[in-house]
Amino acid sequence: MEDSLVSRIASLQDYATYRDLNWEGSFEEYLRVVRERPQVTRNAFQRLYDMIVSYGEEEYIDNKKRLVRYPFFSDPIDGGKDGVFGLDIPLMRLVNVLHAAALGYGPEKRIILLHGPVGSSKSTIARLLKKGIERYSRTQEGALYTYKWVNLKDTGLAGESDELPCPMNEEPLKLIPEEWRERAIKDLHLGTDRVRVVSPGTLNPASRYIFRCLMEKYGGDWGQVIAKHVRVRRLVLSEKDRIGIGTFQPKDEKNQDSTELTGDINYRKIAEYGSDSDPRAFNFDGEFNIANRGIIEFVEILKLDVAFLYDLLGATQERKIKPKKFAQTDIDEVIIGHTNEAEYKKLLSNEFMEALRDRTIKIDIPYITKVSEEVKIYKKEFGPERLRGKHVAPHTLEVAAMWAVLTRLEEPKKHQLSLLQKMKLYDGKTLPGFTQDNVKELRKEANREGLDGISPRYVQDKISNALVRDGVEGYINPFMVLNELEKGLAHHSLLADVEMKKKYQELIGVVKGEYEEIVKNEVQRAISADEEAISRLSANYIDNVRAYTLKEKVKNRYTGRDEEPDERLMRSIEEKIDIPESRKDDFRREIMNYIGALAIEGKKFSYDTNDRLRRALEMKLFEDQKDSIKLSSFVSNVIDKDTQDKIDVIKDRLIKYYGYNEASAKDVLSYVASIFARGDVKK
């Protein structure tokens, strides 16, 4: 008989994992767990730091600076859905702060404040940390435990209930009285040289009350209290279930008070327990309470009312909160907030906020200043897998990213650089006369780079507009997106400065000029992509260079006669890459030395192993062929069959090698033809 549908679904369940995550045992069994795996007692900062590095660390050198990339921030949990790009340095600073806090060096008594312009990934980073610690708590490496009170019905301590979970999910070792806890940990050999077991602080008010009553019931026999009334269980953090992960967002002052952070009296239970000062009649469900053992995120933290900031001060420096009518209560959680530039400036100018400023570690999260990293953001949203049935022409996302990055860069103070050249240097491109030291210097002299400019959200919105605009048939190209970006500036809600708008509009022109150069080069390469012809031209050039440097003659392949090296041919190629007459001998010697070095390594020379020479050969071949192809015919209505065949070959190359579709290839050929028709060919 065929299985029922329900049983087929049930067969998908992993029972072993369920049992692990729902483990329950005695305090004695928990002590054995601690002895075997002392890391289960880690505090919130230690656990968060260990979670991040559990995904690995990748060291690399950028402009002579040693950097570390943390793969966790690429969001391996959700396949890159919340991946953060181009912010390795700020994320390195964040992880360094968490590391210092995990070691108890001071940052654990501070608010970690992510500060930056709108749309710079602050909330994404906070979301990643919450998601990461939640997933980590479900693994064996990230396991943590809490306790509950049991067998309470006969004691009358929990009303009609027989059990009472610890309302703040505290570490079970807190059940050992503070005055002999350290000695007990030492005598039981809990912990190792590498992992020290420390569990500071006292029980929360409700657990403290029950513990005290039970100690009285058993005449101070702690062993009986623990054996009869305590069960330890696995704790799985969950943002949705408000277990170990809290999020607090400012609202209207009339509809919000500080009890949302520290809990409030449960008036229904007052009748049961007889007093509003009985801790069992209190709901320990404020964000600080439920985030214990994990992380709390404060959205737009500096918009909070002053009443909330007082709670924050105690929570950071003392690691304690003050629930209404009860003593200060210990908490163990990472406090992370984020804010934008305007709110942070208010904090700096408000002398009453000095205490908060002093308890804050600010980490700047700027916009991306590398085009290649910015492109990754847009590819995530507008990649082929997301846009089924729509084609994004090559360089469309790249030009949008170029413009966004240019708006964020500060004008170079020296080096006779343009903003466009600076952008290229930042993106790892090489420019004659500039070294990695120059790039380091450029970054150092720019104090606010990335803290101003256009948000990725604005660019994403305009790409979306281009995709759904009337008249767009199946694809978008760079000009459609650039036009949307330019039109949107007039109504940009965060851009009131007229001069700034004018500057951003001028940068659209700069990007259009750069795009022209990119597609001219692309079409040139497509036209001259006849590999056999380039190989023949390369062999001819190398033969002539070899003869020239060795002061020999070249055998003419057709006549068989020895002739002088063809100076005209050599110069026609070298001029394409700006080799002056005065440096031609040096360049030719460099080529021969390069060929010789390859031969010593047992490698054969090919024109495409030398990028400069390859480019020169392609440009020379393009120049030789462009007249026979008649570029002007691309924009003509009457084309003979021979020319049409040649155009089709070039179009096919653009589709096959450069990512165009039929319509975008046709349009880019027409556009480049119009440039050449103007005589706008780069000499």
C-alpha positions as CSV (number, residue, x, y, z in Angstrom):
1,M,0.0,0.0,0.0
2,E,1.3,3.4,-0.9
3,D,2.5,5.6,1.9
4,S,0.1,8.4,3.0
5,L,1.0,12.0,2.0
6,V,1.6,12.9,5.7
7,S,4.0,10.0,6.2
8,R,6.0,11.0,3.1
9,I,6.3,14.5,4.6
10,A,7.2,13.0,8.0
11,S,10.0,11.0,6.4
12,L,11.8,14.2,5.6
13,Q,12.3,15.0,9.3
14,D,15.8,14.6,10.8
15,Y,15.0,12.9,14.2
16,A,18.7,12.9,15.3
17,T,18.9,16.6,14.9
18,Y,15.6,17.1,16.7
19,R,16.8,15.1,19.7
20,D,20.1,17.1,19.8
21,L,18.3,20.4,19.8
22,N,15.8,19.3,22.4
23,W,18.3,17.7,24.7
24,E,17.3,17.7,28.4
25,G,19.2,16.4,31.4
26,S,20.1,16.8,35.1
27,F,22.5,19.4,36.4
28,E,25.0,16.5,37.0
29,E,24.8,15.6,33.3
30,Y,25.3,19.2,32.3
31,L,28.5,19.4,34.4
32,R,29.8,16.5,32.4
33,V,29.0,18.3,29.2
34,V,30.9,21.3,30.4
35,R,33.9,19.2,31.3
36,E,33.9,17.7,27.8
37,R,33.1,20.9,25.9
38,P,33.8,23.9,28.1
39,Q,33.0,26.2,25.1
40,V,29.3,25.7,25.9
41,T,29.7,28.3,28.7
42,R,31.1,31.1,26.4
43,N,29.6,34.5,26.8
44,A,27.7,36.3,24.0
45,F,30.8,38.1,22.6
46,Q,32.9,35.0,22.6
47,R,30.2,33.0,20.8
48,L,29.6,35.7,18.2
49,Y,33.3,36.1,17.4
50,D,33.7,32.3,17.2
51,M,30.7,32.1,14.9
52,I,32.2,34.6,12.4
53,V,35.7,32.9,12.3
54,S,34.1,29.5,12.0
55,Y,33.4,30.3,8.3
56,G,37.1,31.0,7.8
57,E,39.5,33.9,7.2
58,E,41.1,34.9,3.9
59,E,44.3,37.1,4.0
60,Y,45.2,39.2,1.0
61,I,47.4,42.2,0.2
62,D,45.7,45.4,-1.1
63,N,48.1,48.3,-2.0
64,K,50.8,46.9,0.3
65,K,48.3,46.6,3.2
66,R,47.5,43.2,4.8
67,L,43.7,42.7,4.9
68,V,41.5,39.9,6.1
69,R,38.3,38.9,4.4
70,Y,35.7,37.1,6.4
71,P,33.6,34.8,4.2
72,F,30.8,34.9,6.7
73,F,29.8,38.3,5.5
74,S,29.2,36.9,2.0
75,D,26.2,35.2,3.6
76,P,27.0,31.5,2.9
77,I,23.9,30.7,5.1
78,D,21.4,32.0,2.5
79,G,23.5,31.6,-0.7
80,G,24.6,35.2,-0.7
81,K,21.1,36.8,-0.3
82,D,22.5,39.3,2.3
83,G,26.1,39.3,1.1
84,V,28.1,42.4,1.8
85,F,30.6,43.5,-0.9
86,G,33.6,45.8,-0.9
87,L,33.7,46.6,2.8
88,D,36.5,44.3,4.0
89,I,38.3,47.1,6.0
90,P,35.2,48.2,8.0
91,L,34.2,44.6,8.6
92,M,37.8,43.8,9.7
93,R,37.5,46.7,12.3
94,L,34.1,45.2,13.5
95,V,35.6,41.7,13.9
96,N,38.6,43.2,15.7
97,V,36.2,44.9,18.2
98,L,34.3,41.7,18.8
99,H,37.6,39.8,19.3
100,A,38.8,42.3,21.9
101,A,35.4,42.1,23.6
102,A,35.6,38.3,23.6
103,L,38.9,38.5,25.3
104,G,37.4,40.9,27.9
105,Y,39.6,43.8,27.0
106,G,36.9,46.5,27.3
107,P,34.7,46.7,24.2
108,E,32.2,44.2,25.8
109,K,31.2,47.2,27.9
110,R,30.4,49.4,24.9
111,I,27.7,49.8,22.3
112,I,28.9,48.9,18.9
113,L,27.6,51.7,16.6
114,L,27.6,51.2,12.9
115,H,27.6,54.6,11.4
116,G,27.3,55.6,7.7
117,P,25.1,57.1,5.0
118,V,21.7,55.6,4.1
119,G,21.9,52.3,2.2
120,S,25.5,51.5,3.1
121,S,24.7,48.0,4.5
122,K,24.5,48.8,8.2
123,S,21.2,47.0,8.8
124,T,22.3,44.2,6.5
125,I,25.4,43.6,8.7
126,A,23.3,43.5,11.8
127,R,20.8,41.1,10.1
128,L,23.7,38.9,9.1
129,L,25.1,38.7,12.7
130,K,21.6,37.8,14.0
131,K,21.1,35.2,11.4
132,G,24.6,33.8,11.9
133,I,24.3,33.4,15.7
134,E,20.9,31.8,15.3
135,R,22.3,29.2,12.9
136,Y,25.4,28.7,15.0
137,S,23.3,27.9,18.1
138,R,21.9,24.9,16.2
139,T,25.3,23.4,15.6
140,Q,27.3,21.2,17.9
141,E,30.1,23.8,18.0
142,G,27.7,26.6,18.9
143,A,25.6,24.7,21.4
144,L,24.5,26.5,24.6
145,Y,22.3,25.6,27.5
146,T,19.8,27.0,30.0
147,Y,17.6,25.6,32.8
148,K,14.1,25.3,34.1
149,W,12.5,24.7,37.5
150,V,10.5,21.5,37.8
151,N,8.4,19.6,40.3
152,L,7.0,22.9,41.7
153,K,3.3,21.9,42.0
154,D,3.6,20.7,45.6
155,T,5.7,23.7,46.6
156,G,3.1,26.3,45.4
157,L,6.0,28.4,43.9
158,A,4.5,28.3,40.3
159,G,0.8,28.5,41.0
160,E,-1.0,25.6,39.1
161,S,2.0,24.9,37.0
162,D,4.6,22.2,37.7
163,E,7.4,23.9,35.7
164,L,8.8,27.4,35.3
165,P,11.5,28.0,32.6
166,C,14.2,30.5,33.4
167,P,12.7,33.7,32.1
168,M,16.0,35.0,30.8
169,N,17.6,31.8,29.5
170,E,20.6,32.1,31.8
171,E,23.7,29.9,32.0
172,P,23.0,27.0,34.3
173,L,26.3,27.5,36.2
174,K,24.7,30.6,37.7
175,L,22.7,28.2,40.0
176,I,26.0,27.7,41.9
177,P,26.0,30.4,44.5
178,E,28.4,33.2,43.6
179,E,30.4,33.0,46.8
180,W,31.6,29.5,46.0
181,R,31.1,29.3,42.2
182,E,34.7,30.0,41.2
183,R,36.1,27.5,43.6
184,A,33.6,24.8,42.4
185,I,34.6,25.4,38.8
186,K,38.2,25.1,39.8
187,D,37.7,21.9,41.9
188,L,35.7,20.2,39.2
189,H,38.3,21.0,36.6
190,L,35.8,22.6,34.3
191,G,37.6,24.3,31.5
192,T,41.0,24.0,29.9
193,D,44.0,26.2,29.3
194,R,42.5,27.3,26.0
195,V,38.9,27.7,27.2
196,R,38.4,29.2,30.6
197,V,35.0,28.6,32.3
198,V,33.7,31.8,33.9
199,S,30.1,32.5,34.8
200,P,29.8,35.9,36.5
201,G,26.6,37.5,37.8
202,T,23.6,36.4,39.8
203,L,20.2,34.8,39.0
204,N,17.4,36.9,37.6
205,P,14.8,38.1,40.2
206,A,12.2,35.3,39.4
207,S,14.8,32.4,39.6
208,R,16.5,34.0,42.6
209,Y,13.1,34.1,44.4
210,I,12.4,30.4,43.6
211,F,15.9,29.4,44.6
212,R,15.7,31.2,47.9
213,C,12.3,29.6,48.7
214,L,13.6,26.1,47.8
215,M,16.7,26.5,49.9
216,E,14.5,27.4,52.9
217,K,12.3,24.3,52.2
218,Y,15.4,22.0,52.2
219,G,17.1,23.6,55.1
220,G,19.9,25.1,52.9
221,D,20.7,21.8,51.2
222,W,21.7,23.1,47.7
223,G,22.3,19.5,46.4
224,Q,18.6,18.6,47.0
225,V,17.3,21.8,45.4
226,I,19.4,21.1,42.3
227,A,18.7,17.4,42.1
228,K,14.9,17.6,42.6
229,H,14.0,20.9,41.0
230,V,16.4,21.7,38.2
231,R,16.5,20.4,34.6
232,V,19.1,21.7,32.1
233,R,18.1,21.9,28.4
234,R,19.6,22.9,25.1
235,L,18.9,26.5,24.1
236,V,18.3,27.3,20.4
237,L,18.4,31.1,19.6
238,S,15.6,32.3,17.4
239,E,14.7,35.9,16.3
240,K,11.1,34.8,15.3
241,D,10.5,33.2,18.7
242,R,12.3,36.1,20.6
243,I,14.9,33.7,22.1
244,G,18.3,35.3,22.5
245,I,17.8,37.7,19.6
246,G,16.1,41.1,20.1
247,T,15.4,44.0,17.8
248,F,14.3,47.4,19.0
249,Q,12.9,50.1,16.8
250,P,12.0,53.7,17.8
251,K,8.3,54.5,17.5
252,D,6.1,57.5,18.5
253,E,7.0,58.6,22.0
254,K,3.4,58.3,23.1
255,N,3.2,54.7,22.2
256,Q,6.5,53.5,23.6
257,D,8.1,53.4,27.0
258,S,11.2,51.8,28.6
259,T,9.2,48.7,29.7
260,E,9.6,47.5,26.1
261,L,13.3,47.1,26.9
262,T,13.2,45.8,30.5
263,G,9.8,44.1,30.9
264,D,6.6,45.0,32.7
265,I,4.3,43.8,35.5
266,N,1.8,41.1,34.5
267,Y,-1.4,42.4,36.2
268,R,-3.3,39.1,35.7
269,K,-0.7,37.3,37.8
270,I,-0.9,39.8,40.7
271,A,-4.1,38.1,41.8
272,E,-2.3,34.8,41.8
273,Y,0.8,35.8,43.7
274,G,-0.7,38.6,45.8
275,S,1.8,41.4,45.1
276,D,3.1,43.4,42.1
277,S,6.6,43.2,43.8
278,D,6.6,39.4,43.4
279,P,9.0,38.6,40.6
280,R,6.8,35.7,39.4
281,A,4.2,38.4,38.5
282,F,6.6,40.1,36.2
283,N,7.0,39.5,32.5
284,F,10.7,39.4,31.7
285,D,9.9,39.9,28.0
286,G,11.5,43.3,27.2
287,E,14.1,43.3,24.3
288,F,17.0,43.3,26.8
289,N,15.5,40.3,28.7
290,I,14.8,38.1,25.7
291,A,18.1,39.0,24.0
292,N,20.1,37.6,26.9
293,R,22.8,35.1,25.8
294,G,22.7,36.5,22.3
295,I,22.4,39.9,20.5
296,I,20.2,42.9,20.5
297,E,19.9,45.3,17.5
298,F,18.9,48.9,18.0
299,V,17.5,50.3,14.7
300,E,18.3,54.0,14.3
301,I,19.6,54.0,17.9
302,L,20.1,57.7,18.2
303,K,16.4,58.5,17.5
304,L,15.6,56.9,20.9
305,D,14.0,59.0,23.6
306,V,16.3,60.0,26.5
307,A,14.4,57.6,28.8
308,F,15.6,54.6,26.8
309,L,19.2,55.9,26.7
310,Y,19.4,55.7,30.5
311,D,18.7,52.0,30.2
312,L,21.3,51.7,27.5
313,L,24.0,53.3,29.7
314,G,23.6,50.6,32.5
315,A,23.3,47.8,30.0
316,T,26.6,48.7,28.3
317,Q,28.9,49.7,31.1
318,E,27.6,47.6,34.0
319,R,26.0,44.8,31.9
320,K,22.9,45.2,34.0
321,I,19.3,46.3,33.5
322,K,16.8,47.6,36.0
323,P,13.4,46.0,35.6
324,K,10.6,48.0,37.3
325,K,10.4,47.3,41.1
326,F,13.3,44.9,41.1
327,A,17.0,44.9,41.7
328,Q,19.5,45.4,38.9
329,T,19.7,42.2,36.8
330,D,22.7,40.9,34.9
331,I,22.6,40.5,31.2
332,D,25.0,38.8,28.7
333,E,24.4,40.1,25.2
334,V,26.0,42.0,22.3
335,I,24.5,45.4,21.9
336,I,24.7,46.7,18.3
337,G,23.1,49.8,16.9
338,H,23.2,51.7,13.7
339,T,22.6,55.3,12.7
340,N,23.0,57.7,9.8
341,E,25.1,60.8,9.5
342,A,22.5,63.4,10.5
343,E,21.6,61.6,13.8
344,Y,25.2,61.1,14.7
345,K,26.0,64.8,14.2
346,K,23.2,65.6,16.7
347,L,24.8,63.2,19.2
348,L,28.1,65.1,18.8
349,S,26.5,68.4,19.4
350,N,24.4,67.4,22.4
351,E,26.3,67.8,25.6
352,F,23.7,65.8,27.5
353,M,24.7,62.7,25.5
354,E,28.3,62.8,26.6
355,A,27.9,59.6,28.7
356,L,26.5,57.7,25.7
357,R,29.3,58.9,23.4
358,D,31.8,57.7,25.9
359,R,30.2,54.2,25.9
360,T,30.1,53.9,22.1
361,I,32.6,52.3,19.7
362,K,31.8,53.9,16.3
363,I,32.6,51.8,13.2
364,D,32.1,53.7,9.9
365,I,30.3,51.7,7.2
366,P,30.8,53.8,4.1
367,Y,29.6,53.3,0.5
368,I,31.7,51.1,-1.7
369,T,34.5,52.9,-3.6
370,K,35.5,50.0,-6.0
371,V,33.5,49.7,-9.2
372,S,34.0,45.9,-9.4
373,E,32.5,45.5,-5.9
374,E,29.6,47.9,-6.6
375,V,28.7,45.9,-9.7
376,K,28.2,42.8,-7.5
377,I,25.4,44.5,-5.6
378,Y,23.5,45.1,-8.9
379,K,24.3,41.7,-10.3
380,K,22.7,40.2,-7.3
381,E,19.4,42.0,-8.0
382,F,19.5,42.1,-11.8
383,G,21.4,39.0,-12.7
384,P,20.0,36.6,-15.5
385,E,18.5,34.2,-12.9
386,R,16.4,37.1,-11.5
387,L,15.4,38.7,-14.8
388,R,13.9,35.9,-16.8
389,G,12.8,37.2,-20.3
390,K,14.8,40.5,-19.9
391,H,18.3,41.0,-21.3
392,V,20.7,43.5,-19.6
393,A,23.2,44.6,-22.2
394,P,26.9,44.3,-21.3
395,H,28.3,47.2,-19.3
396,T,24.8,48.4,-18.2
397,L,25.4,47.6,-14.6
398,E,29.1,48.6,-14.9
399,V,28.3,52.2,-16.0
400,A,25.7,52.5,-13.3
401,A,28.3,51.4,-10.7
402,M,30.9,53.8,-12.2
403,W,28.6,56.8,-11.8
404,A,27.6,55.8,-8.2
405,V,31.3,55.4,-7.2
406,L,32.4,58.7,-8.9
407,T,29.8,60.5,-6.8
408,R,31.4,59.1,-3.6
409,L,35.0,60.0,-4.4
410,E,36.8,63.2,-3.3
411,E,38.6,65.2,-5.9
412,P,42.4,64.2,-5.8
413,K,44.4,67.0,-4.1
414,K,47.6,66.3,-6.2
415,H,49.2,63.9,-8.7
416,Q,47.4,65.7,-11.6
417,L,44.7,63.0,-11.6
418,S,41.1,63.1,-12.9
419,L,38.3,61.6,-10.8
420,L,37.9,58.9,-13.4
421,Q,41.6,57.9,-13.2
422,K,41.3,57.8,-9.4
423,M,38.3,55.5,-9.7
424,K,40.3,53.2,-12.0
425,L,43.3,53.1,-9.6
426,Y,41.0,52.3,-6.6
427,D,39.6,49.4,-8.7
428,G,43.0,47.9,-9.2
429,K,43.7,49.2,-12.7
430,T,47.3,50.3,-13.5
431,L,48.1,53.7,-14.8
432,P,51.5,54.8,-16.1
433,G,53.5,56.6,-13.4
434,F,51.3,55.4,-10.5
435,T,52.3,52.9,-7.9
436,Q,50.5,51.2,-5.0
437,D,52.1,53.8,-2.7
438,N,50.3,56.5,-4.6
439,V,47.0,54.7,-4.1
440,K,47.6,54.4,-0.4
441,E,48.4,58.2,-0.3
442,L,45.2,59.0,-2.2
443,R,43.1,57.0,0.3
444,K,44.9,58.6,3.2
445,E,44.2,62.1,2.1
446,A,40.5,61.5,1.6
447,N,38.9,61.8,5.1
448,R,35.2,61.4,4.1
449,E,35.4,59.2,1.0
450,G,32.4,56.9,0.8
451,L,30.4,58.8,3.5
452,D,28.8,61.0,0.9
453,G,27.4,60.4,-2.6
454,I,24.7,58.3,-4.2
455,S,23.2,55.3,-2.4
456,P,23.0,51.9,-4.2
457,R,19.3,51.9,-3.5
458,Y,18.8,54.9,-5.7
459,V,20.7,53.2,-8.5
460,Q,18.7,50.0,-8.1
461,D,15.4,52.0,-8.3
462,K,16.5,53.6,-11.5
463,I,17.6,50.3,-13.1
464,S,14.1,49.0,-12.1
465,N,12.5,52.0,-13.8
466,A,14.5,51.3,-17.0
467,L,13.4,47.7,-17.0
468,V,9.7,48.4,-16.8
469,R,9.6,51.6,-18.9
470,D,7.2,51.7,-21.8
471,G,8.8,51.0,-25.2
472,V,11.6,48.9,-23.8
473,E,11.6,45.7,-25.9
474,G,13.2,42.8,-24.1
475,Y,16.4,44.5,-23.0
476,I,18.0,47.6,-21.4
477,N,21.3,49.2,-22.3
478,P,23.7,51.7,-20.5
479,F,22.1,54.8,-22.0
480,M,18.6,53.8,-20.8
481,V,19.9,53.5,-17.2
482,L,22.1,56.6,-17.4
483,N,19.1,58.6,-18.6
484,E,17.0,57.3,-15.7
485,L,19.7,58.2,-13.2
486,E,20.0,61.7,-14.6
487,K,16.2,62.4,-14.7
488,G,15.9,61.1,-11.1
489,L,18.3,63.7,-9.8
490,A,15.8,66.5,-10.1
491,H,13.5,64.8,-7.6
492,H,16.1,63.1,-5.4
493,S,14.8,63.5,-1.8
494,L,18.2,63.6,-0.1
495,L,19.9,65.9,-2.6
496,A,19.0,69.6,-2.0
497,D,22.3,71.2,-3.0
498,V,22.0,72.6,-6.5
499,E,25.8,72.6,-7.0
500,M,26.0,68.9,-6.0
501,K,23.2,68.0,-8.5
502,K,25.1,69.8,-11.2
503,K,28.3,67.9,-10.4
504,Y,26.5,64.6,-10.4
505,Q,24.9,65.4,-13.8
506,E,28.4,66.3,-15.2
507,L,29.6,62.9,-13.9
508,I,26.9,61.2,-16.1
509,G,28.7,62.8,-19.1
510,V,32.1,61.5,-17.8
511,V,30.6,58.0,-17.6
512,K,29.1,58.2,-21.1
513,G,32.6,59.2,-22.4
514,E,34.2,56.2,-20.7
515,Y,31.4,53.9,-22.0
516,E,32.2,55.1,-25.6
517,E,35.8,54.1,-25.2
518,I,34.8,50.7,-23.8
519,V,32.4,49.8,-26.7
520,K,34.7,51.2,-29.4
521,N,37.4,48.9,-28.0
522,E,35.0,46.0,-27.9
523,V,33.8,46.5,-31.5
524,Q,37.3,47.0,-32.7
525,R,38.3,43.6,-31.0
526,A,35.2,41.9,-32.5
527,I,36.1,43.2,-36.0
528,S,39.7,42.2,-35.6
529,A,39.0,38.9,-33.8
530,D,40.3,36.9,-36.8
531,E,42.9,34.9,-34.8
532,E,44.7,33.5,-37.9
533,A,45.1,37.1,-39.2
534,I,46.4,38.3,-35.9
535,S,48.8,35.3,-35.6
536,R,50.2,36.1,-39.1
537,L,50.6,39.8,-38.3
538,S,52.3,38.9,-34.9
539,A,54.7,36.4,-36.6
540,N,55.6,39.1,-39.2
541,Y,56.1,41.7,-36.6
542,I,58.3,39.4,-34.4
543,D,60.4,38.3,-37.4
544,N,61.1,42.0,-38.3
545,V,61.9,42.9,-34.6
546,R,64.3,40.0,-34.3
547,A,66.1,41.0,-37.5
548,Y,66.2,44.6,-36.4
549,T,67.6,43.9,-32.9
550,L,70.2,41.4,-34.3
551,K,71.0,43.8,-37.2
552,E,70.0,41.1,-39.7
553,K,67.9,41.0,-42.8
554,V,64.4,39.4,-43.2
555,K,63.6,36.8,-45.9
556,N,60.6,38.0,-47.9
557,R,58.0,35.1,-47.8
558,Y,56.8,35.8,-51.3
559,T,59.9,36.7,-53.2
560,G,62.4,34.7,-51.1
561,R,64.8,37.6,-51.2
562,D,66.6,39.1,-48.1
563,E,65.3,42.6,-47.3
564,E,65.8,45.2,-44.6
565,P,63.3,45.0,-41.6
566,D,60.0,46.6,-42.4
567,E,60.2,49.8,-40.2
568,R,56.9,51.0,-41.5
569,L,55.1,47.9,-40.3
570,M,56.8,47.9,-36.9
571,R,56.0,51.5,-36.3
572,S,52.4,51.2,-37.4
573,I,51.9,48.6,-34.7
574,E,54.0,50.3,-32.0
575,E,52.2,53.7,-32.4
576,K,48.9,52.0,-31.5
577,I,50.1,51.7,-27.9
578,D,51.9,55.1,-27.8
579,I,55.5,53.9,-28.1
580,P,57.4,57.1,-29.2
581,E,60.1,57.0,-31.8
582,S,62.7,57.6,-29.1
583,R,61.7,54.5,-27.2
584,K,61.1,52.0,-30.1
585,D,64.6,50.3,-29.5
586,D,63.9,49.8,-25.8
587,F,60.4,48.3,-26.5
588,R,61.7,46.0,-29.2
589,R,64.5,44.8,-26.9
590,E,61.9,44.2,-24.1
591,I,59.9,42.0,-26.5
592,M,62.9,39.9,-27.5
593,N,64.0,39.6,-23.8
594,Y,60.4,38.5,-23.0
595,I,60.5,35.8,-25.7
596,G,63.9,34.7,-24.5
597,A,62.8,34.4,-20.9
598,L,59.8,32.3,-22.0
599,A,62.1,30.0,-24.0
600,I,64.3,29.4,-20.9
601,E,61.2,28.3,-19.0
602,G,60.3,25.9,-21.9
603,K,57.3,28.1,-22.9
604,K,56.4,29.1,-26.4
605,F,55.7,32.8,-27.2
606,S,52.2,33.7,-28.3
607,Y,50.9,37.2,-29.0
608,D,48.2,36.9,-26.4
609,T,50.7,36.3,-23.6
610,N,51.7,40.0,-23.8
611,D,48.7,42.2,-23.2
612,R,50.2,45.4,-24.7
613,L,51.3,43.7,-27.9
614,R,48.0,41.9,-28.3
615,R,46.2,45.2,-28.0
616,A,48.5,46.9,-30.6
617,L,48.0,44.0,-33.0
618,E,44.2,44.1,-32.7
619,M,44.2,47.8,-33.3
620,K,46.4,47.5,-36.3
621,L,44.3,44.7,-37.8
622,F,41.1,46.8,-37.1
623,E,42.6,49.7,-38.9
624,D,43.5,47.5,-41.9
625,Q,40.0,46.0,-42.0
626,K,37.7,48.8,-41.1
627,D,37.7,50.3,-44.6
628,S,36.9,47.0,-46.3
629,I,34.0,46.5,-43.8
630,K,32.7,50.0,-44.4
631,L,31.5,50.9,-40.9
632,S,29.3,53.6,-42.2
633,S,27.2,50.8,-43.8
634,F,26.0,49.7,-40.3
635,V,23.7,52.7,-40.2
636,S,22.7,52.5,-43.9
637,N,19.4,51.1,-45.0
638,V,20.9,49.6,-48.2
639,I,23.6,47.0,-47.6
640,D,25.0,44.6,-50.1
641,K,25.2,40.8,-49.3
642,D,29.0,40.8,-48.9
643,T,28.9,43.7,-46.4
644,Q,25.9,42.1,-44.6
645,D,27.8,38.8,-44.2
646,K,30.7,40.7,-42.6
647,I,28.4,42.6,-40.3
648,D,26.7,39.3,-39.3
649,V,30.1,37.8,-38.4
650,I,30.9,40.8,-36.1
651,K,27.5,40.6,-34.6
652,D,27.9,36.9,-33.9
653,R,31.2,37.5,-32.2
654,L,29.7,40.2,-30.0
655,I,26.9,37.7,-29.0
656,K,29.3,34.7,-28.5
657,Y,32.2,36.4,-26.8
658,Y,30.9,39.6,-25.2
659,G,27.4,38.7,-23.9
660,Y,25.2,40.7,-26.2
661,N,21.9,39.5,-27.6
662,E,20.7,40.1,-31.2
663,A,19.0,43.4,-30.5
664,S,21.7,44.9,-28.2
665,A,24.5,43.8,-30.6
666,K,22.8,45.5,-33.5
667,D,22.3,48.7,-31.5
668,V,25.9,48.8,-30.2
669,L,27.2,48.3,-33.7
670,S,25.1,51.2,-35.0
671,Y,26.2,53.4,-32.1
672,V,29.9,52.7,-32.6
673,A,29.4,53.2,-36.4
674,S,28.0,56.7,-35.7
675,I,31.1,57.5,-33.6
676,F,33.4,56.5,-36.4
677,A,31.2,58.4,-38.8
678,R,32.0,61.5,-36.8
679,G,35.7,60.8,-37.3
680,D,35.9,60.3,-33.5
681,V,38.5,57.5,-33.8
682,K,41.2,57.4,-31.1
683,K,44.5,57.8,-32.8
